[in-house]
Amino acid sequence: MNRTVFTAVGSAVRYSRIAGTGGYLPARRLTNSALADQLAARGVETSDEWIVERTGIRARHFAAEGEQCSDLAVAAARRALEAADCDAASIDLIIVATSTPDMVFPSTACIVQQKLGVSGCPAFDIQAVCSGFVYALTVADSMIRTGAANKALVIGSEVFSRLLDFDDRGTCVLFGDGAGAVVLQASDTPGLIASELHADGRHVDILCTPGSIAGGQVRGDPTLKMDGQAVFKLAVGVLEDVARSVLVKAGRSEADIDWLIPHQANIRIMQSTARKLKLSMEKVIVTVADHGNTSAASIPLALDVAVRDRRIRRGDTVMLEGVGGGFTWGAVLLDF
């Protein structure tokens, strides 16, 4: 028999459930072939076939000039609010997971709060790169369970196109821009069942953007750097381990997973993870072909797609898992 572990708050037990989802991709869509043509003008050789074979990516979306991380976040948030049938004024917590904020400070979450026309509730960013949404969802769940919030807006939003070195074929073909959001609300019915977060700073160098700002100048290299083989090897191992650990916490097994939504980085990583968890790829939500690696936005984007096309339905058990620079990783098991 399945068992669920929760924490009681006083004499009552509070849970959190996803009430609505939303996603947004910028209007500018760049196919592999179009990107290859642009790179060729720079002397960088690649092709649609080369990119698809190694990553599964067929296109990505880039934000327009002047379109900020907060703009993408607000568009996704409005769609999630509409799906949850609630207005922004009812939100009492805003968390934005991003590695590409509008500015050094204030947080993108505060800017989102302003653009939504609300004020007063806590609003802050979480920076865990591609694991950011899993981190943010776990924090929001904890705050709802303890009574610190009742209805949270949890967003992953990125404009990674502005971090790319378009002379580096190994990274510039991988990433895109986008945002995904959920409304997470208090419930007397279990929703988020179990979660687990990890980080290992020994691996900071295998995926990073090493530039910094000092004295009004950019110091170091402000473009993304990645050791692809090292990331792949580490990602496959930790994603399997954290998924199994969360299942143990929840008293569930692989057979209980209706849908797996991994971070949308590389189809090979997703295939390997599914194989290790003994899941058919038919149970894996895959959207990487349409938008590439959108970092913290990729999991909520994929969740929104699957909810709106009615693959994921109320009562389904869903595993979310992500891995990113830091090195960070984590997973959440939820009953949708």
N, C-alpha and C positions, 0 to 999 in steps of 0.2 A: 504494500500500500504506500502511496506517495505521502510524504510528510512535508510540512512547510515550517520553517523556523522564522518567528518574528519576535519583535520586542513590544511589550505592553507599555503604554504611557498612562500612569496612574491606574485607574480601574478599567480604562477603555483601551482598545487596540486600534491603532490607526494604520492604514496602508496608503499607498499611492497607486494611482492607475492613470494610464494615458487616455485622455479624453478626446484628443484631436491631433492630427499631424498636418504639416505643411512643408512645401519645398519650393525652391526658386532657383532657376538657372538663368544667367544673363542672356540677352538676346543674341549676342555674337557667338555663333557656332563655327568651330574650326575643325574640319575633317583632317584625318591623317594626310591625305594627299595635298590638301591646301597648305598644311603646316610644312610638309616636305618641300613644297615649292618655295616657300618663304625661307626655309633653312638652306636650300640649295644656293640661294643668292648670297648667303654668308659663307659658302664653302663647306657646309655641313651636310653630309649624305645620310639620308634615311628614306624610308618608303612606307606605304600603307602596310604592305606585307610584313616588313620587318617589325613594325610596331605591334600589329595584331598578333603575330606569332609569339612574341615575347611577353605581351602584357594583356591582350584581349581588348585593348582600347581602340576605338574607331573614330572618336571625336571628343572634343572638349569645348567648354564655353569660357570665354574671357570677358571680364567686366569691361564696360565702356569707360572711356576717359572720364574721370570725375565720379564714377560710380564706386562707392565705398563699401567696405565690409558691412557697415551698419545698414546701408541701403538694401543689400541682399538679405540681411538678417530680418529687417522689418517686413520685407515682402513675404518671406517664408513664415514669419510670425503671424501676419494677418491671415494667411491661409489656414494656419493651425487654429487660430482663434475662431475663425468662421466654422471650421470643421467641428470644434468643440462647442459651438453655439454659445459663446461667451464673448464679452467685450473686454478691451484692454484694462478698463477700470477695475475689473474683478481680480486682476493678477496681483499677487502680493510677494512675488519673488521673480527676478529675471537673472538668468545665468547665460552668458554667451561663451562658448568654447571657440577660441580662435588663436591662431599664431600670426595673423595678419590684421591687427587692429587698425582702426582709423588713424590713431595717433598714439604717442607714448602714454599719455594720460589726458583726460579721464578714460575710464574703461569704455569699450565699445558697448557694453551693456547699459551704461548710463546714457550714451548717445541714442541707443535704441529706445530707452525709456522716454527720452525727450521727444523722439520722432513719433512715438505711439501716443503722445499727449497725456502721459500719466506721471505721477510723482509720488514719493514717499516710501515706496517699498524698497527693500535692499536690491541692489543691482551690481553685479560684478562679473569679471571675466575669469575663465579658467584656461590655462595654457599647458596642455599636455599633448600638443600637436595632433596626430591622427587618432589618438586615444581620447581626445578632449571631450567628445560627446558622451562617451561612457563615463568618464570622470564626472562631468556636469550632471548627468542623470542620477548618478549615485549620490552626489551631494544634495541635489534637490529632494530625492527620496528620503534621505536622512532628515532633512529639515522639516519635511511634511510629517514624517513619522513622529518626530519629537514635538510637533505642534508649533514650530517656528514659522510655518507657512501653511497655507491651505490650497493655493493654486499657483503653480509655477510655470513660467515660460522658459523652456530650455532649448537653446539654439546652438547649432554649429554653423559657423559662417566663415568663408575663406576667400581671399583673392590671391591665390598662390602664383598667378601669372606674373605678379610684380616682384617675385623673388627669383625668377628663373634666369639662368644663364643660357641664352639661345645659341651659344657656341658649344654647349655640352649636350651631345645627343643622348647621353645616358639618363639625363634628368628632364630636359625641357619638353620631351614628348609625353611625359607621364602625368603632368598635373593640370588641373583646371580650377575654375572658380564656381562657387555655388553656396547655397545655404539650405538647411533643413531645420525644422522646429517641431516641438511637441508641447502641448499643454498637459501638464502633470498635476493631478488634483487629488485631494484627500478622499478616501473611500473607506467604507466598512467592509469592502470585499478585497481580498489580496490581488494585487496587480504585479508590482515588482517583487519578485520572490526572493532573489538572492543576487549578490554582486560581489566583485572582488577587483581590487586595483593594485597595480604593482609598478615599480620603477627600478631601474638599475643604472645609476650614473656612470658606471664604468664604461658604458658604450656611447657616451655623448658625441664622440667624433664620427660615428658611422652614418649619422643623419643629422645635419645641422645647417644653420645659416649663421656663420661666425662673425658677421659684421656687428658693430655697435656704434652708438652716437656719443661723441664727447667734444666739448668745445665748439659745438655747432657744425661738426664735421662727421662724416661716416668713417669709422676706422675699421680696417679689415675688409673682408669680402662680404657684401650684403646679399649674395646669391646662394641658393640652396646647393649643398654638397651632400653626396650620398655614396656610400660603398654598397652597391646593389647586392653583391653576393653575401656580404655579411648581414645585411638587413634581411634578406630572404631566409637565410639559415636560422637566424634568431627568431624571426616572426613565426615560422612554421612550428617551432618547438613551443614557444610560450603560448601561442593561441590554443594549441591542443591542451596544454597543462591547465590554463586558467579556465577553459570551458569545463573540463572534467571536475576541477575543484568547485566551481559554482554549482554544478549538478549535485555533487555530494552535499554541499551546504543546503540545497533545496530538497534533498531526498528524492531526486529524480534521476533518470538515466537518459542515455542518448536516444532511446526509443520514444521518450516523451517529447522530444523536440519536433514541433511541426514545421518550423522555419528557422533557418540560420541566416543571420544578416551580419556578415563580416565586414570589416573596413574594406572599402572598394579601392584597392591599390593595384592588384595584379591578379589575373585570373588563375595563374599557377599557384599562388599562395592559397587562394580560396579553394581550389580543387584539392590541394594537399590537405588542408584543414578538414574539409568534408570527408575525405577518405579516411583520415585518422580517427574521426568521430563516427565512422561507419554510416555516414549519411549520403543518400543519393543527391547528385547535383540538382535534381528536381526540387529538393527541399531548400536549396540555397538561393537567396535573392541576389541576383547579379545585375548591376546597373553600370558597372565600370566602363562598358563599351560606349555608353552615351555621354559620359562626362569626365572620364579619367579619374585620377586621384584628387578628390576635393578635400582631403585631410579631414578635419573635424566635422565637415558637412556631409561626408559620404554615407555614414550610417543612417542619419535621419532622412537624407534624400532617398535612400533605398527603401527605408521603412515607409515613407510617404507614397512612393510609387506602388508598393505592394498592397498598401491599404486601399489606395484609390482604385486599383484594378481588381480589387476584391479577392486577391489571393489570400491575404491575411484577413481573418474575420474574428469577431468577438469570441473569446474562449480559446483561441489558438495559443500555444506555448511557443515563445520566440526567444532565441538566443542572440544577443548582440555582442560583438566582440571587436576590439580594435587594438592596434599596435602602432607606435609612432616614436619619433625622435625623443630622446631623453636618457635612456630608452624607456618608454612607458608602455604598459599594456593593461588590459582589463576586460571584464565581461559582465553582462547583466542577463539574468533569466527573468522573463516576465510572462504573465498570462494576459494576453491582450483582451 
